[in-house]
Amino acid sequence: DDLLASGERHYLEWECRMWRGRIRLAEGRAAAALADAEAAHGLAVQARDPQDLHPTRAFLARALLAAGRRAEAAEVTGRLLGGLGGGVLGPDLGADLGLVLAELDLGAGPLDRLGIPPSPWLDAARALAAGDPLAAADRYAAIGSRPDEADARLAAARLLDRLGRPTEAGAQLAAARAFLATATG
């Protein structure tokens, strides 16, 4: 917040905005998260570096979905998928990619068609995209990515609640909230 408030430009401003946006989204502040997502993506477009573009596109699509702008999210996701093929899926996309693919009802098929080499990150994204957030949470936990694990556990809580399993949903929600409480102070 201090860096962004200072008005000083920094190469990693996009990353600061993306992480602040993720926190805001976890807090249920969709409009503020979308503002950060749009700003982060705008900076990444200016930089023209795929290492910046891919994660900001994934988060922008997620924030657009949270704001109810499905068609725009689908368009951003299409551009993201168009640029992903061939390379290893790394941690910078976090849970955003899998959550977006699941929300757009695309499943893991788009990931399978890209020829992405196997990795724990791909396994976790595939599990989320395929609608298995519990497996994704376990994979993120094994990797040690607690923010992504929390996102997957929140998705699992929503799924379990829809399935009429409130006790299990509550356990997943509590686990996610425990991490979020430590992350947001």
Phi, psi and chi 1 to 4 in degrees:
 res  aa     phi    psi   chi1   chi2   chi3   chi4
   1 ASP       -  -41.6  -73.5  -19.9      -      -
   2 ASP   -63.0  -43.9  -68.5  -17.8      -      -
   3 LEU   -61.1  -46.7  171.9   68.5      -      -
   4 LEU   -67.9  -35.8  -61.4  176.9      -      -
   5 ALA   -70.5  -26.1      -      -      -      -
   6 SER   -70.2  -20.4   74.2      -      -      -
   7 GLY    79.6   -4.0      -      -      -      -
   8 GLU   -72.4  134.3 -179.5 -178.7  -29.7      -
   9 ARG   -86.6  137.2  -59.9  -60.9  -69.3 -152.1
  10 HIS  -140.7  145.6 -170.7  -82.7      -      -
  11 TYR   -55.1  -36.7  172.8   73.5      -      -
  12 LEU   -92.4   16.0  -66.4  178.2      -      -
  13 GLU   -57.7  -37.9 -178.8 -179.9  -20.0      -
  14 TRP   -57.6  -40.2   70.2  -92.0      -      -
  15 GLU   -70.4  -39.8 -164.7  164.9   10.6      -
  16 CYS   -60.0  -45.2  -66.8      -      -      -
  17 ARG   -66.0  -38.5  -72.7 -172.2  177.9  -82.7
  18 MET   -65.1  -44.9 -169.7  175.2   69.3      -
  19 TRP   -68.9  -38.6  -80.7  103.7      -      -
  20 ARG   -63.8  -39.8 -175.3  174.1   71.7  175.5
  21 GLY   -61.7  -40.1      -      -      -      -
  22 ARG   -62.7  -41.3  -75.9  175.5  172.0  159.8
  23 ILE   -63.3  -45.5  -68.6  166.9      -      -
  24 ARG   -61.4  -39.2  -72.5  173.6  164.7  176.4
  25 LEU   -64.4  -42.1 -168.8   59.0      -      -
  26 ALA   -63.6  -28.3      -      -      -      -
  27 GLU   -83.5   -1.6  -66.3  171.9  -21.7      -
  28 GLY    84.7   16.6      -      -      -      -
  29 ARG  -100.3   72.6  -61.5  169.2   52.8 -155.2
  30 ALA   -61.8  -41.4      -      -      -      -
  31 ALA   -65.5  -43.1      -      -      -      -
  32 ALA   -66.9  -38.2      -      -      -      -
  33 ALA   -64.1  -41.0      -      -      -      -
  34 LEU   -65.4  -39.1  180.0   56.6      -      -
  35 ALA   -60.5  -43.4      -      -      -      -
  36 ASP   -66.1  -40.5  -84.2  -27.0      -      -
  37 ALA   -62.9  -43.4      -      -      -      -
  38 GLU   -65.8  -41.2  -70.1  172.4  -27.6      -
  39 ALA   -66.2  -43.2      -      -      -      -
  40 ALA   -61.7  -43.9      -      -      -      -
  41 HIS   -66.4  -40.4 -176.4 -105.1      -      -
  42 GLY   -59.0  -41.3      -      -      -      -
  43 LEU   -66.6  -39.0  -68.5  164.8      -      -
  44 ALA   -67.0  -38.1      -      -      -      -
  45 VAL   -62.2  -42.0  167.5      -      -      -
  46 GLN   -62.2  -40.5  -71.2  173.9    4.1      -
  47 ALA   -72.3  -28.6      -      -      -      -
  48 ARG    58.2   36.4  -60.7  164.0   79.5  172.7
  49 ASP  -113.0  120.6 -176.9  -15.4      -      -
  50 PRO   -55.2  -29.7  -23.2   31.3      -      -
  51 GLN   -65.3  -22.9  -71.5  179.7  -96.1      -
  52 ASP   -93.7  -40.4  -58.5   -8.8      -      -
  53 LEU   -65.4  -45.8  -82.4  171.8      -      -
  54 HIS   -59.7  -53.7  -63.3  -30.5      -      -
  55 PRO   -66.1  -34.8   16.2  -24.5      -      -
  56 THR   -71.5  -33.5   60.1      -      -      -
  57 ARG   -67.1  -41.5  -79.5 -174.7  177.4  151.4
  58 ALA   -61.9  -44.9      -      -      -      -
  59 PHE   -70.9  -37.3 -178.5   61.8      -      -
  60 LEU   -60.3  -43.9  176.7   57.5      -      -
  61 ALA   -60.7  -41.6      -      -      -      -
  62 ARG   -64.6  -44.0 -174.7  172.5  168.1 -158.4
  63 ALA   -66.4  -38.2      -      -      -      -
  64 LEU   -61.8  -41.1  -74.5  164.4      -      -
  65 LEU   -62.3  -43.0  -76.1  168.1      -      -
  66 ALA   -63.1  -29.2      -      -      -      -
  67 ALA   -87.7    2.5      -      -      -      -
  68 GLY    80.5   18.9      -      -      -      -
  69 ARG  -106.4   67.7  -66.3  164.1   55.1 -177.9
  70 ARG   -61.7  -45.3 -173.3  176.9 -179.9   88.5
  71 ALA   -62.3  -41.6      -      -      -      -
  72 GLU   -66.4  -38.9  -69.3  171.4   79.0      -
  73 ALA   -62.6  -40.6      -      -      -      -
  74 ALA   -64.6  -38.4      -      -      -      -
  75 GLU   -66.6  -44.0 -172.4  -89.6  -34.4      -
  76 VAL   -63.9  -40.2  170.5      -      -      -
  77 THR   -63.4  -40.0  -58.4      -      -      -
  78 GLY   -60.6  -42.6      -      -      -      -
  79 ARG   -65.7  -39.1  -77.7 -170.5  -76.2  141.6
  80 LEU   -61.8  -51.5  169.6   63.3      -      -
  81 LEU   -62.0  -34.4  -69.0  169.8      -      -
  82 GLY   -63.0  -21.8      -      -      -      -
  83 GLY  -105.4    0.2      -      -      -      -
  84 LEU   -89.8  -23.5  -77.6 -177.9      -      -
  85 GLY   -54.3  144.4      -      -      -      -
  86 GLY    91.3  -37.9      -      -      -      -
  87 GLY   -90.4  167.2      -      -      -      -
  88 VAL   -70.1  138.3  173.5      -      -      -
  89 LEU   -82.3  113.0 -169.8   69.1      -      -
  90 GLY  -100.6 -174.2      -      -      -      -
  91 PRO   -70.9  -17.2   23.6  -31.4      -      -
  92 ASP   -65.8  -22.9   55.8  -13.6      -      -
  93 LEU   -82.0  -18.2  -67.2  172.2      -      -
  94 GLY    51.3 -152.3      -      -      -      -
  95 ALA   -78.3  -11.0      -      -      -      -
  96 ASP   -54.9  -47.8  -63.6  -26.1      -      -
  97 LEU   -60.6  -51.0  176.7   59.7      -      -
  98 GLY   -62.7  -40.7      -      -      -      -
  99 LEU   -64.0  -40.2  -69.9  168.2      -      -
 100 VAL   -66.1  -45.3  165.4      -      -      -
 101 LEU   -60.7  -39.6  -67.8  175.0      -      -
 102 ALA   -66.8  -46.6      -      -      -      -
 103 GLU   -62.6  -34.9 -178.6   74.6   20.2      -
 104 LEU   -84.6    4.7  -69.1  173.2      -      -
 105 ASP    59.0   34.4  -62.5  -39.8      -      -
 106 LEU   -93.1  -20.6  -62.9  173.5      -      -
 107 GLY    65.5 -162.6      -      -      -      -
 108 ALA   -88.7   -7.0      -      -      -      -
 109 GLY   -51.7  -46.3      -      -      -      -
 110 PRO   -59.1  -35.5  -26.3   34.9      -      -
 111 LEU   -68.3  -39.7  -66.3  174.6      -      -
 112 ASP   -64.5  -33.1  -64.7  -21.0      -      -
 113 ARG   -79.5   -8.1  -69.6 -172.3  -72.5  -84.9
 114 LEU   -88.6   -9.5  -69.0  173.4      -      -
 115 GLY    68.7   33.8      -      -      -      -
 116 ILE   -77.1  128.7  -62.2  170.9      -      -
 117 PRO   -61.7  149.5  -19.7   29.8      -      -
 118 PRO   -59.9  143.6  -16.9   26.0      -      -
 119 SER  -164.1  160.6   74.3      -      -      -
 120 PRO   -59.3  -33.4  -21.8   31.2      -      -
 121 TRP   -66.7  -40.7  -64.1  100.0      -      -
 122 LEU   -65.4  -42.7  176.8   60.8      -      -
 123 ASP   -58.2  -43.7  -68.4  -17.2      -      -
 124 ALA   -67.4  -43.5      -      -      -      -
 125 ALA   -63.4  -40.8      -      -      -      -
 126 ARG   -62.2  -42.3  -73.2 -170.5   84.0  -96.3
 127 ALA   -62.1  -44.7      -      -      -      -
 128 LEU   -61.9  -48.9  -89.1  175.8      -      -
 129 ALA   -60.3  -35.1      -      -      -      -
 130 ALA   -80.3   -0.9      -      -      -      -
 131 GLY    87.4   23.8      -      -      -      -
 132 ASP  -119.4   71.7 -168.4   -9.0      -      -
 133 PRO   -65.6  -24.8   21.7  -29.6      -      -
 134 LEU   -65.1  -45.3  -75.7  169.4      -      -
 135 ALA   -64.3  -39.5      -      -      -      -
 136 ALA   -62.5  -43.1      -      -      -      -
 137 ALA   -60.3  -42.7      -      -      -      -
 138 ASP   -64.0  -39.0  -69.9  -17.6      -      -
 139 ARG   -67.4  -43.6  -73.2 -178.1  173.1  100.6
 140 TYR   -64.5  -37.0  -75.6  125.7      -      -
 141 ALA   -62.4  -42.4      -      -      -      -
 142 ALA   -64.4  -35.7      -      -      -      -
 143 ILE   -69.1  -32.9  -66.6  168.4      -      -
 144 GLY    98.6   15.3      -      -      -      -
 145 SER   -94.0   89.3 -178.9      -      -      -
 146 ARG   -66.5  -38.0  -65.6 -168.1   64.2 -149.9
 147 PRO   -62.7  -41.3  -22.0   31.9      -      -
 148 ASP   -69.2  -37.6  -64.6  -43.6      -      -
 149 GLU   -59.7  -43.3  177.4 -171.2   -7.1      -
 150 ALA   -62.7  -43.1      -      -      -      -
 151 ASP   -60.0  -43.8  -84.0  -20.0      -      -
 152 ALA   -66.0  -37.5      -      -      -      -
 153 ARG   -68.0  -36.5  -66.9 -157.0 -175.3  -76.0
 154 LEU   -62.4  -42.6  -70.9  172.0      -      -
 155 ALA   -63.9  -39.4      -      -      -      -
 156 ALA   -64.3  -40.2      -      -      -      -
 157 ALA   -61.6  -43.4      -      -      -      -
 158 ARG   -62.7  -43.5  -71.0 -171.5  -62.0  -88.9
 159 LEU   -63.8  -48.1  174.6   63.8      -      -
 160 LEU   -62.9  -35.9  -69.0  164.5      -      -
 161 ASP   -64.2  -44.0 -169.5   52.0      -      -
 162 ARG   -62.8  -30.7  -77.0 -167.3  -51.7  -89.9
 163 LEU   -83.7    2.5  -66.0  174.5      -      -
 164 GLY    75.7   32.0      -      -      -      -
 165 ARG  -119.6   69.3  -64.0  162.4   55.6 -173.4
 166 PRO   -64.1  -33.1   23.3  -31.9      -      -
 167 THR   -65.8  -46.6  -57.0      -      -      -
 168 GLU   -66.8  -37.5  -66.6  167.0   84.9      -
 169 ALA   -62.2  -43.1      -      -      -      -
 170 GLY   -62.1  -37.6      -      -      -      -
 171 ALA   -66.4  -41.1      -      -      -      -
 172 GLN   -67.6  -40.8  -66.4  -59.4  -46.6      -
 173 LEU   -64.0  -41.5 -175.8   58.7      -      -
 174 ALA   -63.8  -40.7      -      -      -      -
 175 ALA   -64.6  -41.8      -      -      -      -
 176 ALA   -65.7  -45.0      -      -      -      -
 177 ARG   -64.4  -34.0  -75.5 -174.3  174.4  159.7
 178 ALA   -61.8  -43.3      -      -      -      -
 179 PHE   -67.4  -47.1  166.9   73.1      -      -
 180 LEU   -59.7  -34.4  -67.1  170.4      -      -
 181 ALA   -64.2  -36.6      -      -      -      -
 182 THR   -76.1  -30.5   65.6      -      -      -
 183 ALA   -80.3  -30.9      -      -      -      -
 184 THR  -102.0   -0.4   59.1      -      -      -
 185 GLY    72.4      -      -      -      -      -
